[in-house]
């Protein structure tokens, strides 16, 4: 899940090409380009991997006509998901309007002192040492910016406003701190529920089954603190991101083309009222954004039998369940696609 320095520099160079002679800031999300033009530019070789990528892009191009490249600095999963969600928002989410939202940092830190180990992103290291105020500021900014975008009258206006927001380093990276804190808050909820014997989503058991995240404190130190520094989000953390933002994330995983995991849905059984965002991942480490939907799509819900059979498997072998649930979801998606419905998102 970690990106090498040469890969990050390559992404920076590509995005620098989008910078005009006026000296404007480099864009975090590059302007759109035709998806197959992008594929031919990036995957010209004759290797097996290049052939798989071209086939994957060809299939994605049946649903989307264009792509927007996302800066690859280990924030790309957060950046791609948040940019998508905010640019297509027509209303501010109810969870973001909760008056208790900005009081959450103080509440959680007073209960869990280990949260003081929070590591701000590289771009924010010069901010003051008051962690509570830093996170409260980031949550307030997220609420304010999301509401302002939702109030705009057209999709084009939201896209332009998002372009401007995600070119402002001071604000952009505060938004990521807000999302990371919401992920931690959700992880604490899930962990406490499990400790109390309550039902929890399948992925949360896997989240805390790792040697590096046996509890939320380890999750913070070994994973969330690394985002934007030395690592991005792992697959199980994409599920946590989806739950924290109450958005369904559909990812075209091009390295899995030809398998049931080619289109992965986070989570596998999302509530029907969750908005949908769609991403493209070439290697499960870097995410780009597909745009310009070719045809109307809709998200399908996995059937109850998938959840029931998964519950039995979970008790036997957590890692096996994670793969099985994803495979089951893809099988359902494949079945329904033959009936005219395909999981996906809508970005104008």
N, C-alpha and C positions, 0 to 999 in steps of 0.2 A: 504493500500500500504506500510505500514511501517513494518519492520522486527524486531521481538523481539530479545533481546540479546541472549536468549538461542538458537534461530534458527541460528543466525549468528555464534555462537560458534560451533554448530553442523556442519555447513558447513566448518568452519576452521579445525575442527578435521578430517573430511573426506578428505579434500585436503592435510592435513598434512600426511595422510597415503601414499600419492604419493611422499613424500619427501624421498630421498635416504639417506643412512648412511653417504654420503659424506658431508652432511650439506649444500647442494645447497638450494637456496631460494625456498620457497613454490610456487607452480604453481598457477596462477590465473585461468587457465583453465586446468583441470585435463586431463590426457591421456584418450583416448577413451576406453570404455568397451561395451560389447554386451548389447543392449538396454533392452532385457528381463531379463538378469541377474541382471542388475541395478534395474529394476522394482521389481523383486522378493526379492531383498535385502531390498529395501526401503518400500515396501507395502505388508507386510506379514500378516497383520491382517484380521479379518473377518468383519470389519465394512463396511457400505455402501460406505463410502468414498474410502476405500482401493479397493473395488470391482470396483468402477468407474475408479479409477486410473489405475488399471490393464487392464481394457477394453480399456482405452485411449491409454496406451502404446502398447497394442496389435495392435491397429489400426495404430499407428505411425510406428510400426515395419514392417508394410507392405510396407512402403516407405523408411525407413532408418534402417540400421542394428545396428548402434552403437550410443552412446551418450557420450558427454564430459561435465562433471559437472563444473559449473562456480562458483567461489567463491562468497558467499552471504554476501556482506558488503554494500548493498544499492547502489552499482555501477553495479549490475549484468545486468540490461537492457542495459546500455551503453557498458559494457564489452562484453557481448554475441554478440550484434549487430556489434560492431566495429571489434571484433576478426574475426567474420564470413566474414565481408566485406573485410578486409585487407588480410585475408588468401586466399581468392579466387580471388583477383584482378589480372587481366592480363594487366591493364592499369591504370594510374593515372587519376582520374576523372577530367574533364575539369574545374569544379567549384573549385577544389583544386589547379589548376594551375594558377588561376586568379592572376595577379600581385598585385591587390588591396587587396588581402586577408589579408596580414599581416599589412596593413594600416587600416583595419577595426576597431580594438579596439580604436585607437586614434580618428578616425572619429566619432564613435558612442558615446564615452565617452565625447567628446567635445560638442556633441549635447544633450546628456542625462546624466546629472551629477549624477543622481541616480544610474547609473551603478557602481559608486564607492563603493556601498554597497556590491559589489561582495564578496562572501565568498569562499576562496580557500578550497580545500579538506583537510581533516585531515592530510593526508600524506605530504601536501605542506605548512603547516602553518609556517614553519621556513624560507620560501623564503622571499625575500625582499618585501618592501611595495609598490614598483612601479607596480601598477596593469596593466598599459598599457604594460610594458615590459614583465610581466609574461604571459599575454595572447598572445602577439606577439610571444613569445618564444614557447608557446604551439602550436600555429597555424603553425609556421615554422617547428616544429618537426613533426607534423601530416603530412604536405606536404612531408617532406624529407623521412620519414619512409614509407609512402604509395608508393611513387615513387620507393624506393629501393626494396620493396616487389614485385611491379608489374614488375620490371626488371628481377626478378629471372625466370629461365627457366622452372621450373617444379612446380607442385602443392605440391609435397613433400618438396621441398626446401622452398616454402612459408610457409608451416605449421611449419617447424622447426624454421624458422626465427621469425614467430609469437609467437611460444612458448617461444623463448628467449626474445622477446620484452615484452611480457606480464608477464614475471618473473622479469622484471626490474622495481621496484617500482618507481624510480626517473622518468623514461620516461613514464611508463604506466599511471600514474595519471595525468601527463601533457596532455596526449592525451584526457582524459576525460574532462579536463578544456576547451580544444579546441572545443570538440563536444558540450558541454554545451553552450559555447559562440556562436557557430553557431546556436544553437536552439534559443537562445535569439535574435540574429540578425534576424532570420526568423520570430520570433514572432513579433518583432517591425515592420517589413515589412508588415505583414498581418494586424496588428492593424492599421497602417497608411493607408493602402489601404482601409480598411473598413470605417475608419473615412472620407475618401475622396469619399465614395460612389462607390468604385470599387468592382468588383466581387472578392470574396474570397472563398477558399475551405470551405465546410460546417463545418469541425471540428474547424476552427479558431473561429467561432462564439461561439461554445460551450466552447472553451478554455477560452474566455473572458466573459463567462456568469456566471462563478463561483464567489462566494462571495470572494474567496481568490485570484482571479487573474482577476480583472476587467480591468487591463491594464498591459503592460509589466513590469512596476516597481513592481507591486504586484506579478506577475508571478516569477520574480527574487527573491524577498524577501521570499515568502511563499512556493515556490516549487523548483526552480533550485538551490537555496542556500542550500536546505536541502538534495539534492542528495549526497550520500556518507557520510552524517552525520546522519540524523534521518529518512530519507525516500528515496524511489526510484521513479520511473516514474509511473504515473497513465496512464490509457488507452489512454486518450486524448493526453497526452504528448508523448506517443509512436507514435502517428500520427505526432506530431511536429518533433520528432526525424527522422522519415522517410523522411519528407520534407526537413529537414536540411541536411541530408546526401544524398538525391536523391537516396534512396534505398527503394525497396518494402520489408516490413517485414511481413513474414507469421508466425503466432504464433499458435501452437497447444495448446489450452487452455484445459488442461486435466480435470479441474473441470467442464467444460461445455460439457463433452462427452455426446453424445446422443441428443444434440441440434444443431441448425444451427450455433451457435457461437463457435463450437469446433475448427474449423480452421478460424481464423480471419486474414484478410489482411489489413495491414496499408500501404498506404491509400486504400480505397475500389476501387478507379479508377485510378491506377497509370499509368504514361506514359509507353509505351511499352519498351522504351530503358533503364529503370531503372534496375540495377542489383537486384537480389532477394536474401535475406537471410532468413533462417528458424530457428525458435526458439521453445523451448518447455517450457510451463509455467504450473506448477502444481496448482498454486493458484493466478495467476495474480500479484504476488509479486516477484517471483524469476524465472529467465530464465536460461535454460540450452541449449546446442547445439546438435542437431541431426546431425550425419555424416554417410558417406557411403550410398549413394543413391542406393536404390534397383532397380529403374527403372527410365528412363528419364521422367522428368516432365516439365511442362511449366506453366507459369502464364497466367490466362485468364483475359480479361478486362471485366468489368461490362458493360452491354448494356446501350445505351443512355436513354432508358425508365426508368432505375433505377434512374439516375441522375435527370431526369425531374420530376418524381413523388416525389423524395426526396426534390426538391426545394420547392414544394408546401407545404409539411409537415413541412419543416424548418421554414417557415414563421409563421406556426401555433404553433409549439411546438418544440424548439431546442433539448431538451433531447430525445424526441420521435424520432426525425430524426436520431440521432446518432445510436440508436438501430436499427431503420428501415433500414438504409443504410447498416449496418453490416449484418443484416439478409438477405437483398436483395443480397448482395455480396455472401453470403454463398449459397443461393439458386441457383445463377448462377453457382457457383463452383460445386455444387452437380449435376446440370444438365449437365455441361460439362464433369464432371468426368465419366459420363455414356457413353460419346462419346470418351473417351480415353485420355482426358487432365485433369490434376489435378494441382492446384496451389502448388508451392513448390520451394525450392531452391536447388542448387547443390553445395555440398561441397565434395571435394575429400578426 
